[in-house]
């Protein structure tokens, strides 16, 4: 490679950069520099000795050098910023002094531990505050506590407990009554909520008014008016803003707001008066939303329904006991869902409701006891259509009035991603035929192809990665996966801060404010924070899922299952089991026909005798599990 000088005086293959540290459980790390000075992405290897003083996510300055084979390495690391405040670890003794063996994905060496006067023993699990190259004990876990939960919480910088000040503010908030005032009174309308039986933070309720002479019906989606009780800048608001989202860690919830509010005072529980923001949609006989109105309201839920009983009504006309008070209007719920489904199908996109793996837990011990696939029912799809329609209507309503908003956008996937997915579909036995680019209608057509097939979960998993992530921004743009021209989040302010921001702007407008700044830079800055927190929450949920999968599959070692290759990596193949939706690794050195190397797009592992490609069905055997790393290792069976 050319060694011409750069403006810094260093040769072109050596650069001074700033980047973020990633720690590998095997003790080395990588420095991610994106974008790099020349526009490319640099991932520079950090050897263990250089990594020792640092933690994952540290921002450092360093010198990176490129070898003849094109690989980068980093040296001379110097700390610029340490966003991580706490770490999880286990106590060990070194030269008689307590040290903290930190989570292997956060640090590669033991750090001195200041026990802060608390008695600790080797093997104790603790959470510590990071300070001056050591850990200062925050709390010690009780014997028998689930250590994996604490590890995940600390690893991703989540907040477990609320401060006494926040809890006191939540209790004080409950003293404020739910009064009608100038609100529209909807208490006499047959309004219901539809959720899973375990749901406690109920933030959306629905009502459908029968069609009139013109054939148009009205769908009312009423959302808990969190902004009425959580004022901007308050102690409660600061806590919610910092968290930005509730986090669901399979058997454990970290709510965005204290449970006194999220599960009680704000939750739309049946029989209780609740303040809401309501969007009322006029839906004609062809499924078009021809008008939308937004207003403050007060409701009383007539019934709390679950997905299974609503699906039984939609599919079999079975009326459950809780449904009796609203049985006369239930056919109109079905009509509204069908109309919106027709309109959605006409523009393309995919259904967001999907099959998911859910863990079951022993009621007495709280330990994971099994895993089962949860299939989306007609009720899940109905609620999804109602919420999507409400979110779209609010997005257009705000946009036409020039209001700033946190839009939820998803770009069209680039042609290379589309080509990779088409190859995956082909190897799974499906013809995508997208051509040079994927359109929303082509996506919708493919969605119809795979619905109900054995390979559907794996196909949807890869498809969603191909579409790429959605994000929040003040710049209005489309949501590709939903084929929506404008879209935002309005329907879950109890558990998403982005929705609360939208509610506040709506309420200010409804109360007469008109001096808004369209695409407000302060709102965009907030969007960046929410995006970061949402990504962290998603990674934490995935980590927790992998840990429980490994814990559960430890009792399945030696058993064989059919699966499908969903990803190709230099270290091997990622395989998803057909029946359990569990993912594991087929290491490259355990595969026949080697040596195997990934192709340029990492769609195949190619060897002189055999090729393994994404989408291929395989029969695998569970070889081992590692709960600490959330890893399951497979081998080819037979």
C-alpha positions in Angstrom: 0.0 0.0 0.0 1.2 3.5 -0.7 2.9 5.3 2.1 2.3 8.8 0.9 2.1 11.4 3.7 -1.2 12.7 5.0 -1.9 16.2 6.3 -1.0 15.0 9.8 2.5 14.1 8.7 1.9 10.4 9.2 2.1 7.9 6.3 -1.3 7.1 4.7 -1.4 3.7 6.3 -1.0 5.2 9.8 -3.6 7.6 11.2 -4.5 9.4 14.4 -8.2 8.7 15.1 -10.9 8.8 17.7 -13.2 5.8 18.0 -15.3 3.6 20.3 -14.1 0.4 21.9 -15.8 -3.0 21.5 -14.6 -5.8 23.9 -14.5 -9.4 22.8 -15.1 -12.1 25.5 -11.8 -13.7 24.5 -9.8 -10.8 25.9 -9.0 -8.6 22.8 -11.0 -5.8 21.4 -11.7 -3.6 18.4 -11.7 0.2 17.8 -14.6 1.2 15.6 -14.0 4.4 13.7 -17.0 5.4 11.6 -16.8 7.3 9.4 -13.0 7.2 9.1 -11.1 10.1 7.7 -11.2 8.7 4.2 -14.9 7.8 4.4 -14.3 4.1 4.9 -15.2 2.1 8.0 -12.2 1.1 10.1 -12.3 -1.7 12.7 -8.8 -1.9 14.3 -7.7 -4.8 16.4 -6.7 -3.9 20.0 -4.3 -6.4 21.6 -5.1 -7.5 25.2 -2.4 -5.4 26.9 -3.5 -2.2 25.2 -7.1 -3.0 26.1 -6.6 -3.6 29.8 -7.3 -0.1 31.2 -10.4 0.4 29.2 -14.1 -0.6 29.1 -16.5 -1.3 26.3 -18.0 1.9 24.8 -15.1 4.0 26.0 -14.3 6.7 23.4 -10.5 6.9 22.9 -7.9 8.6 20.7 -5.4 6.2 19.2 -3.0 5.5 16.4 -4.2 2.9 13.9 -1.9 1.2 11.4 -2.8 -0.9 8.4 -0.7 -4.0 7.6 0.0 -5.4 4.2 -3.0 -7.8 4.4 -5.3 -4.8 4.9 -6.0 -5.4 8.6 -5.9 -2.5 11.0 -4.5 -2.5 14.5 -4.7 0.2 17.2 -2.1 1.4 19.7 -1.4 4.3 22.0 -5.0 4.5 23.3 -5.9 7.5 25.5 -9.3 7.9 27.1 -11.5 10.7 25.8 -14.9 9.9 27.2 -16.3 7.1 29.4 -20.1 6.9 29.1 -20.4 3.8 31.2 -21.2 4.5 34.8 -21.6 1.1 36.3 -20.3 -2.4 35.8 -21.3 -5.9 36.9 -18.7 -8.3 38.1 -17.8 -11.1 40.6 -15.5 -10.7 43.5 -12.0 -12.3 43.4 -9.0 -11.9 45.6 -5.6 -10.8 44.2 -2.8 -10.5 46.6 -5.3 -10.6 49.4 -7.2 -7.6 48.1 -10.8 -7.7 46.6 -10.9 -7.2 42.9 -13.8 -7.2 40.5 -13.9 -9.7 37.7 -15.9 -7.6 35.3 -18.4 -8.9 32.7 -16.2 -10.3 29.8 -18.0 -8.2 27.2 -17.2 -5.0 29.1 -13.5 -5.5 30.3 -10.7 -8.0 29.8 -9.0 -7.7 33.2 -9.8 -7.5 36.9 -10.2 -4.1 38.5 -9.6 -3.1 42.1 -12.8 -3.1 44.2 -13.6 -0.5 46.9 -16.2 -2.4 48.9 -17.4 0.8 50.5 -17.6 -0.8 54.0 -19.7 -3.8 52.8 -18.3 -7.3 53.6 -17.7 -9.2 50.4 -16.5 -12.7 49.7 -14.9 -14.3 46.6 -17.7 -15.3 44.3 -20.1 -12.6 45.4 -21.8 -10.8 42.5 -21.9 -7.0 42.7 -22.7 -3.9 40.7 -20.1 -1.2 41.1 -19.7 2.4 40.1 -16.7 3.2 37.8 -14.3 5.7 39.4 -10.6 6.4 38.8 -9.7 3.0 37.5 -11.5 1.0 40.1 -15.0 -0.1 41.0 -16.8 1.3 44.0 -19.5 -1.1 45.3 -23.1 0.1 44.7 -24.9 -3.0 45.9 -24.3 -6.7 46.4 -26.7 -9.3 44.9 -28.6 -11.5 47.3 -27.8 -15.2 47.2 -29.9 -17.0 44.6 -30.5 -13.8 42.6 -30.5 -14.1 38.8 -27.1 -12.8 37.9 -27.7 -12.7 34.2 -30.4 -10.0 34.7 -27.9 -7.7 36.5 -25.2 -8.5 34.0 -27.4 -7.4 31.1 -28.7 -4.3 32.9 -25.2 -3.1 33.7 -23.7 -4.1 30.4 -26.2 -1.9 28.5 -26.3 1.0 30.9 -29.9 0.5 31.9 -31.6 2.0 34.9 -33.1 -0.5 37.4 -34.4 1.5 40.3 -36.0 5.0 40.5 -34.7 7.5 43.0 -36.7 8.3 46.2 -37.5 11.7 44.7 -39.0 10.1 41.5 -41.1 7.7 43.6 -42.3 10.5 45.8 -43.3 12.5 42.7 -45.2 9.5 41.3 -47.1 9.1 44.6 -47.9 12.8 44.6 -49.2 12.6 41.0 -51.8 10.0 42.1 -53.4 12.7 44.2 -54.5 14.5 41.0 -58.0 13.5 39.9 -59.2 12.4 36.5 -61.7 15.2 35.8 -63.7 16.0 32.7 -63.2 19.7 32.4 -63.3 20.8 28.8 -62.6 17.3 27.5 -64.9 15.3 25.3 -66.7 12.8 27.4 -66.5 9.3 25.9 -67.5 7.3 29.0 -70.8 6.2 27.5 -69.1 4.7 24.4 -68.4 1.0 24.3 -64.6 1.2 24.6 -62.3 -1.8 25.2 -58.7 -2.7 25.6 -57.0 -5.7 24.0 -53.7 -6.9 25.5 -51.9 -10.0 26.6 -53.1 -11.2 30.1 -49.7 -10.3 31.6 -49.8 -6.7 30.4 -49.9 -4.1 33.2 -49.1 -0.9 31.3 -52.3 -0.5 29.2 -52.0 2.7 27.2 -54.4 2.2 24.3 -58.2 1.6 24.1 -60.4 1.3 21.0 -64.0 2.0 20.1 -65.8 1.5 16.7 -69.0 3.4 16.0 -71.3 1.7 13.4 -71.4 2.9 9.8 -73.9 5.5 8.9 -76.0 6.0 5.7 -72.8 6.8 3.7 -71.2 3.5 4.8 -68.4 5.2 6.7 -67.7 4.0 10.3 -65.6 5.7 12.9 -62.7 4.2 14.8 -61.7 5.9 18.0 -58.2 5.1 19.3 -57.8 6.6 22.8 -54.3 6.8 24.4 -53.4 7.5 28.0 -52.8 11.2 28.5 -49.4 10.8 30.2 -48.5 14.4 29.4 -51.3 15.7 31.6 -49.6 14.1 34.6 -45.9 14.2 33.7 -45.0 17.8 33.0 -42.0 18.6 30.9 -38.8 19.2 33.0 -40.3 17.6 36.1 -38.5 15.0 38.2 -40.7 12.3 36.6 -40.0 13.6 33.2 -36.3 13.7 33.6 -36.3 10.0 34.7 -38.5 9.0 31.8 -36.4 11.0 29.3 -33.2 9.4 30.5 -34.6 5.9 30.1 -36.5 6.8 26.9 -38.2 3.4 26.8 -39.4 0.6 28.9 -37.2 -2.5 28.6 -38.7 -6.0 28.5 -36.1 -8.6 29.6 -38.1 -11.8 29.4 -39.7 -12.2 32.8 -38.5 -8.8 34.1 -39.6 -5.3 33.1 -37.7 -2.0 33.6 -40.5 0.5 33.1 -40.0 4.0 31.8 -42.2 5.4 34.5 -42.7 4.1 38.1 -45.3 1.3 38.4 -47.5 3.5 40.5 -48.2 5.4 37.3 -47.4 2.9 34.5 -49.4 0.0 35.9 -52.0 1.9 37.9 -52.8 5.6 37.7 -52.2 6.0 34.0 -53.1 2.4 32.8 -56.5 2.2 31.1 -57.8 -0.4 33.5 -61.5 -1.4 33.1 -64.2 0.4 35.0 -62.0 3.4 35.9 -62.1 6.9 34.5 -59.0 7.8 32.6 -57.8 10.9 30.7 -56.8 10.3 27.1 -55.8 11.8 23.8 -58.2 10.4 21.2 -57.8 10.3 17.5 -61.0 9.7 15.6 -60.8 8.2 12.1 -63.5 8.1 9.5 -63.0 5.0 7.5 -65.1 4.5 4.3 -66.4 1.3 2.9 -63.2 0.8 0.9 -60.9 1.2 3.8 -59.7 4.7 3.2 -59.2 7.1 6.1 -61.1 10.1 4.8 -60.9 12.3 7.9 -59.2 12.5 11.3 -59.9 14.5 14.4 -57.7 14.8 17.5 -59.0 15.9 21.0 -58.5 15.5 24.7 -61.0 13.1 26.2 -62.1 11.1 29.3 -63.0 7.4 28.9 -64.0 4.4 30.9 -63.0 1.1 29.5 -66.0 -1.3 29.4 -63.9 -4.5 29.2 -60.4 -5.7 29.3 -60.0 -8.3 26.6 -57.1 -10.6 25.7 -55.9 -11.5 22.2 -57.1 -15.1 22.4 -60.7 -14.3 23.2 -60.8 -11.5 20.6 -59.4 -13.9 18.0 -62.0 -16.5 18.9 -64.7 -13.9 18.2 -63.1 -12.7 14.9 -62.6 -16.2 13.6 -65.4 -18.2 15.2 -67.9 -15.6 16.5 -67.4 -16.9 20.1 -68.4 -14.3 22.7 -66.5 -14.6 26.0 -67.9 -13.5 29.3 -65.8 -10.3 29.5 -67.0 -9.4 26.0 -70.7 -9.5 26.9 -71.0 -5.7 27.6 -69.7 -4.9 24.1 -71.0 -7.9 22.1 -73.2 -5.7 19.9 -70.3 -3.6 18.6 -67.8 -6.4 18.2 -68.8 -7.0 14.5 -67.8 -3.4 13.8 -64.3 -4.0 15.2 -64.0 -6.9 12.7 -65.4 -4.6 9.9 -62.9 -1.8 10.7 -60.0 -4.2 10.7 -61.0 -5.8 7.4 -61.3 -2.3 5.7 -57.9 -1.2 6.9 -56.4 -4.6 5.8 -57.7 -4.0 2.2 -56.2 -0.5 2.1 -52.9 -1.8 3.5 -52.7 -4.6 1.0 -53.3 -2.2 -1.9 -50.1 -0.2 -1.1 -47.8 -3.0 0.0 -45.5 -3.4 2.9 -45.4 -6.1 5.5 -47.4 -7.1 8.5 -45.6 -6.1 11.6 -47.1 -8.8 13.8 -44.9 -11.9 13.6 -44.2 -15.3 15.2 -42.0 -14.9 18.2 -40.4 -17.2 20.8 -41.7 -16.7 24.3 -40.2 -18.1 27.5 -42.3 -19.6 30.2 -41.4 -19.4 33.8 -42.0 -21.5 36.9 -44.5 -19.6 39.1 -42.8 -20.8 42.3 -39.1 -20.5 41.5 -39.2 -17.9 38.7 -36.8 -19.9 36.7 -37.2 -20.4 32.9 -39.2 -23.6 32.3 -39.7 -23.7 28.6 -40.0 -21.9 25.3 -42.9 -21.7 23.0 -43.7 -20.1 19.7 -46.4 -17.3 19.8 -48.2 -17.1 16.5 -49.8 -13.8 15.6 -53.6 -14.2 15.7 -56.3 -12.2 13.9 -56.6 -10.1 17.1 -52.9 -9.2 17.0 -53.3 -8.1 13.3 -56.5 -6.1 14.1 -54.8 -4.1 16.9 -51.7 -3.6 14.7 -53.9 -2.2 11.9 -55.7 0.1 14.3 -52.5 1.4 15.9 -50.7 1.9 12.6 -53.7 3.8 11.2 -53.8 6.0 14.3 -50.0 6.7 14.1 -50.2 7.5 10.4 -53.2 9.8 10.9 -51.4 11.8 13.7 -48.3 12.1 11.5 -50.3 13.6 8.6 -52.3 15.8 11.0 -49.2 17.3 12.5 -47.4 17.7 9.2 -50.2 19.6 7.6 -50.2 22.0 10.5 -46.5 22.6 10.4 -45.9 21.1 13.9 -42.5 19.6 14.8 -42.7 15.9 15.5 -40.6 12.8 16.0 -41.3 10.9 12.8 -40.5 7.2 12.6 -38.8 6.6 9.3 -37.3 3.6 7.5 -35.4 4.0 4.2 -35.7 1.9 1.2 -33.1 -0.9 1.4 -30.1 -0.6 -0.9 -29.9 -2.9 -4.0 -27.1 -5.1 -2.4 -29.2 -5.9 0.6 -32.1 -6.7 -1.7 -30.0 -9.0 -3.8 -28.7 -10.8 -0.7 -32.2 -11.4 0.6 -33.3 -12.6 -2.8 -30.5 -15.1 -2.7 -31.6 -16.2 0.8 -35.2 -16.6 -0.4 -34.1 -18.7 -3.4 -32.1 -21.1 -1.2 -35.1 -21.4 1.0 -37.3 -22.4 -1.9 -39.0 -19.1 -2.7 -38.7 -16.9 -5.8 -38.5 -13.2 -4.8 -37.9 -11.6 -8.2 -37.6 -8.1 -6.9 -35.5 -6.9 -9.8 -33.1 -4.1 -9.3 -34.9 -2.7 -6.3 -37.6 -3.6 -3.9 -40.8 -1.7 -3.9 -43.4 -1.7 -1.1 -45.8 -3.6 -3.3 -43.2 -6.2 -4.2 -42.4 -6.5 -0.5 -46.1 -7.0 0.2 -46.4 -9.7 -2.5 -43.4 -11.6 -1.0 -45.0 -11.2 2.4 -48.0 -13.1 1.1 -45.8 -15.8 -0.3 -44.1 -16.8 3.0 -47.2 -16.4 5.2 -47.7 -19.7 7.1 -44.8 -21.7 5.7 -42.3 -23.6 7.8 -39.4 -21.3 6.9 -41.5 -18.1 7.6 -39.8 -17.2 11.0 -36.3 -17.5 9.5 -37.3 -15.6 6.3 -38.9 -12.8 8.4 -35.8 -12.6 10.6 -33.5 -12.1 7.6 -36.0 -9.9 5.8 -36.1 -7.5 8.7 -32.4 -7.2 8.8 -32.4 -6.6 5.1 -34.9 -3.7 5.5 -32.6 -2.1 8.1 -33.6 -0.3 11.3 -36.2 2.4 11.6 -35.3 5.6 13.5 -36.7 8.8 14.9 -36.1 12.2 13.3 -37.8 15.5 12.8 -37.4 15.3 9.1 -40.7 13.8 7.7 -40.1 10.8 5.4 -41.6 7.5 4.6 -41.6 4.2 6.5 -40.7 1.6 3.9 -41.7 -1.6 5.8 -45.2 -0.2 6.4 -45.5 1.5 3.0 -46.5 4.6 4.9 -46.0 8.1 3.5 -45.7 9.6 7.0 -45.5 7.7 10.3 -44.7 8.4 13.9 -45.3 6.8 17.3 -48.4 8.2 19.2 -50.0 5.1 20.8 -47.6 4.1 23.7 -46.6 7.1 25.8 -46.5 5.0 29.0 -43.5 3.0 27.6 -42.0 5.2 24.9 -40.7 8.7 25.4 -41.1 9.6 21.7 -44.8 9.2 22.0 -44.9 11.4 25.0 -43.0 14.1 23.1 -45.7 13.9 20.3 -48.5 14.1 22.9 -47.0 17.3 24.4 -46.8 19.0 21.1 -50.3 18.0 20.2 -51.7 19.2 23.5 -49.9 22.6 23.2 -51.5 23.0 19.7 -54.9 22.0 21.0 -54.5 24.6 23.8 -53.8 27.4 21.3 -50.1 27.5 20.8 -49.0 28.4 17.2 -45.4 29.6 17.4 -43.8 26.3 16.7 -40.5 25.8 14.8 -40.9 23.2 12.1 -38.1 20.6 12.3 -37.0 22.0 15.7 -33.2 21.3 16.2 -33.9 20.6 19.9 -36.4 17.9 19.0 -33.9 16.4 16.6 -31.3 16.3 19.4 -33.9 14.5 21.5 -34.5 12.1 18.7 -30.8 11.2 18.6 -30.9 10.4 22.4 -34.0 8.3 22.0 -32.5 6.3 19.1 -29.4 5.6 21.2 -31.5 4.4 24.2 -33.8 2.3 22.0 -30.8 0.5 20.4 -29.4 -0.2 23.8 -32.8 -1.5 25.0 -33.0 -3.8 22.0 -29.5 -5.2 22.5 -30.3 -5.8 26.1 -33.5 -7.7 25.2 -31.6 -9.8 22.7 -28.8 -10.5 25.2 -31.3 -11.6 27.8 -33.0 -13.8 25.2 -29.8 -15.5 24.3 -28.9 -16.1 27.9 -32.2 -17.8 28.5 -31.9 -19.8 25.3 -28.5 -21.1 26.4 -29.9 -21.9 29.9 -32.8 -23.8 28.5 -30.9 -25.6 25.8 -28.4 -27.0 28.3 -30.9 -29.8 28.9 -31.1 -30.5 25.1 -27.4 -31.2 24.5 -27.1 -34.2 22.2 -30.6 -33.7 20.6 -31.1 -33.0 16.9 -33.3 -30.5 15.2 -34.1 -29.2 11.7 -33.0 -25.6 11.1 -32.0 -23.1 8.5 -28.9 -21.0 7.9 -29.8 -17.3 8.6 -26.3 -15.7 8.6 -22.8 -16.4 7.5 -19.9 -15.2 9.5 -16.1 -15.7 9.3 -16.2 -17.9 12.4 -19.1 -20.1 11.1 -22.8 -20.3 10.4 -25.8 -18.9 12.4 -28.6 -21.4 12.3 -32.2 -20.9 13.5 -34.1 -24.0 14.6 -37.5 -24.4 12.8 -39.6 -25.4 15.8 -38.1 -23.4 18.7 -36.8 -20.3 16.9 -33.5 -20.7 18.9 -30.3 -19.5 17.2 -26.9 -21.1 17.6 -23.5 -21.3 15.9 -22.1 -23.9 13.6 -18.3 -23.2 14.0 -16.4 -23.1 10.7 -13.7 -25.5 12.0 -16.4 -28.2 12.7 -17.8 -28.1 9.1 -16.8 -30.6 6.5 -15.3 -29.8 3.1 -12.9 -27.1 4.4 -11.0 -24.9 4.5 -14.1 -22.7 4.2 -14.1 -18.9 3.7 -17.0 -16.4 3.5 -17.6 -14.7 0.2 -17.4 -10.9 -0.1 -21.0 -10.3 0.9 -21.0 -13.0 3.6 -23.8 -14.9 2.0 -21.9 -18.2 1.7 -19.1 -20.2 3.2 -17.2 -21.6 0.3 -14.8 -24.5 0.3 -13.1 -26.8 -2.3 -15.7 -29.5 -1.7 -18.8 -27.9 -0.2 -20.6 -24.6 0.0 -23.0 -23.5 2.8 -25.3 -20.7 1.8 -27.9 -18.6 3.8 -31.3 -20.1 3.4 -30.1 -23.7 3.3 -32.0 -26.2 5.5 -29.7 -28.2 7.8 -30.1 -30.8 10.5 -28.1 -29.9 13.6 -27.3 -31.4 16.9 -26.9 -29.3 20.1 -23.2 -29.8 21.2 -22.8 -27.3 24.1 -24.1 -24.2 25.7 -22.5 -21.2 27.5 -25.0 -19.2 29.5 -22.5 -16.6 30.5 -21.9 -15.7 26.8 -25.4 -16.6 25.7 -24.0 -19.0 23.2 -25.3 -22.3 21.8 -23.0 -24.5 19.6 -24.3 -26.8 17.0 -22.8 -29.6 14.9 -24.2 -31.1 11.7 -26.2 -34.1 12.5 -25.8 -37.3 10.5 
